[in-house]
């Protein structure tokens, strides 16, 4: 199973109403077909009443093995359904890589 698929599977524990896991490794100075940099957009009622740091901690706990190993970077955009609706159902774009030079 790919790392992306593993992340998607593990995040099902938060009962998302929307989940997008994007492999952004190609935007960084890593070998082709790497799975090291991801962006997660997750919308769940289970995030209601939680401060952003507590939301992130829940995701970090679920993905502890991946973060201890192959995943170098994880951008998190975590919303309640109301917040997601208020955002126009969009999350910020990721910035371009600023480290190293591309091969």
C-alpha positions, 0 to 999 in steps of 0.5 A: 500500500502506498504511503498516501493510501495509508494516510487516507486509511488512518484518517478515516478514524476522524470520520471525515465528511471530506478528505483530500490527501495530496502528495506534493513531493514532486514540488520538492528536491526529492527523487522521482515518485517519492512520498515524503511531502503531503498536504491533508485537507480534512473536514470532520464534526469531530473537530468541533470545539477543538483548538487548532493545536488539538486538531493537529495533535489528533492527526499526528497521533494517527500518523505517528509511524509515517511521521517517524519514518518516510513522511518529511513534511505534512501540511494540515488544513483541518476544518469543521463542516461549518468552517469548511462551508465558510471558507468556500470549501477551499484551502490555501495553496502550498508555497513553492519549495524553498530548500535545495535546488531541483535536479 
